[in-house]
Amino acid sequence: MDATAATPFSTLIRTASHEQHTEAETSSFMSDLLGGRLGVDAYTRYTEQLWFVYRALEEGARELGADPVAGPFIRPELMRTAELERDLAHLRGADWHAGLEPLPATAAYAARVAECARSWPAGYVAHHYTRYLGDLSGGQIIRDRAERAWGFARKGDGVRFYVFEQIPNPASFKRDYRELLDGLAADDLEKQRVVGREGAGPSRRSAGRRGGGRGTGSPRRRRGRPRRR
């Protein structure tokens, strides 16, 4: 028997994405951000870039709810766009979207997500897994560091993107999600294609990890800056 066919799909995709997760999490930008060596404006620019990614994910989700492959993964409790917009309104002000542009890496990543949503639901699932399960796991470290470094209220404005109020038991949710992955409505060849093309693709933090992304080329002054603890 093919060893790949005997290995749960959740294990295959986790293994395929592990190197990219490690590279992103140990990048100089993420290390400096999580270590508090960058200011809150860098965190804000990073959050801005995430908005483009999750807008692509969640616009795609609206079209995939009834899809036999991707449909079971479309869960309203995961949706992040509204929370990102709330955070950005706190960080930048009501006109946070004015002049906002994606970095080239962000634009390419969001375009790939949108392409998968249109034409390859199994590929879309790989991005869905990478982003949302990452947010439920390592994303909580980012939230904690942001609260400590810049004085955001615990699970409040500025870090709401990382707060899943409708998921009271993340560990149980992730177990259920991995069971869905293992039962993905795709044959072994299709699963191998997903792992090879999307599972080892851009990591969840690669898009936007350098910050930036406004047409002026320089960050605007942040509004409503929380006081440092």
N, C-alpha and C positions, 0 to 999 in steps of 0.2 A: 504494500500500500504506500502511496505517496505520502511522505512525512508531512508535507504542507496540507494535504487533504485531511490528515488526522489531527492537525493542530487547530484548536478553536480560533475562529476568525478574530476574536477580540485580542487574543495573544499575538497573532500575526501582525495586526495593525499597530498594536502597542510597541512591539519590537521594532517594526519598520520606522516608527516615528521617534524612537528613543534617542537616536543620535542627534536629530534636529532639535529635540527638546533640550538636550544637554548643551548643544552649541548656543542656542538662544539664551538659556538661563545663565550661561557663563560668559556671555558677551560683555564687552567693556561697558556698553550702555546700560544693560540690565543690572550688572554688578554695581555700577555707580549709582543707578537709580535706587535700587533696593538697599544699598549701603548708606543712603542719605547724602551722598556726595554731590548730587545734582539738585537743583532747586525745584520748587513746585511747578515752575513753568515747563520744565522738561517732562514732568508727570502729566501736565495738562496737554502738551503737544502729543504725547504718547496716546492719551485718551482720545484726542481728536482723530488720530489715525485709526483707532479701533472702530470709530463710528462708521467709517467707510466699509470696513470688513463686515460688521454685523448688519449693516443695511443690506449688503449683498446677500448675506446668509438668510436674512429674514424676509426679504422680498422673494427670494427663491422658495422659502418655506410656504408662502401663501399659495404657490402653484403646485406644491408637492403633497399637500395634505392627504389626497386620495391615491397617491402613487403606491403600488404594492411594495416597492423596495424602500423608498425613503419615508413614506407616510407614517409608519409606526414610530419614527424618531421625532416627528414634528410635535413638540410638546409646548403648550403655551407658557408653562412655568419656567421655561428656559429663555424665553425671549428677552433680549437685552437692549434693543434700540431705545426704547422709551427711558430706560434707566441711564443709558449713556447721555441722552439729551438732557436729562435732569442734572446729571453731574456737570455737563458742559455749561449749562445755564448758570450753575453755581460758580464754576471756575472762570468763565469768560464773560458772563452777562447774557442778557436776553438775545443779543445779536451775535451769539457765539459762532454762527455759521457764516457770517460775512467774511469773505476773503479766504475761507477755508478750502484748501486743496490737498489731495492725497499726494504723498511721496510716490515716486515711480514704483518702488517695490510694493507699496500698499495698493496702488491702482492695478498692478499686474495680478496681485493676489486676489483682490476683490473681483476682477474680471474673470479669473479662473473659477472662482466659486460660482459666479453667475452662469458661466458656461456649463459647468457641471449640473447646475439646477435646471437648465434648459434642456440638456441633451444626454446627461449621464447621471441618473439618480444615485447609483452606487458610489460614484466618485464624490457626489455631494455629501453622502453619508460620512465619508472619510474626513472631510473638512468639518462637518457638524460634530463628529466625535472629538477631533483634535481641539476645536475651540471650546466647546461647552464643558466637556469633562476636564479640560485643562483649567477652566475658570472655577470649577467646583473643587479643584485640587490646588495646584500651585497659585491660582489666582487669589486664594485666601491669604497667602503669604504677602502678596503685593498689597492687599487691603490692609493687613496688619501693619506693614511697614509704612504705608502712606498715612495711616492714622497716627502713628507714633512720630513720624518725621515732620509732618506738616499740620498736626493738630486738628485733623478732621474728626467730627463726632463719630463715635463708634457706629459703624454701619449706617452712617448718615450721608448728607449731601457731599459729593466729591468722591465717594467710594461706593455709591449705590449699584454701580455696574457689577460689583462682586458680591452683592447681597441677593440671595435667592430666597425671598420670603415664602414662596409657595413650595419650597423643598425643605421640610423640617428635618429630614434625615438624609443628608447627602450620601453617606456610605451605602445606604439601602438603595437610593436612587441609582448610584453608579453600578451597583451589582445588577439591578434590573436592566440598565442600559447595556451592559456587557452581554447579558443574556439575549437582548434584541440583536446585538451584533452577531452573536454566534448563530442566531436563527435567520440571518439576512437572506432574503429571497433572491439568491443569486447562486449560480453554480460555482464549482471550484476554480474554473478558469477565470471567471469574472472576478472572483475574490482576489486571485493572484494579480490580476490587472489593477485592481484598486490598490492593493498593497504596493505594487511596483511603481505606479504613477502618482498616486495621491498620498499614500501613507508615508512615503519618503520625500514628499514635496516640502514646500515652505513650512517652517515651524509656526506654531501658534503665536510666537512673539516676534517673528522676523519682520512682519509688516509694521512699520512705524517705530522700530526700536531705536532709530537714530533721532527721533523727534522731528521738529520742523513741520513744514507743510502749509504755510500761509503765503499768500501771494506777495506780501511785502518782503518776505525773506527774513523777517525778524519777528519775535514773539510780541504780541500786544501785552500791555499791562493787565494782569489778571484782576478781575473784579471780585469783591466779596471774599478776599483772601482770609482764610481762617487763621486765628492767632496760633502761634507756635506754643506748644505746651512747655 
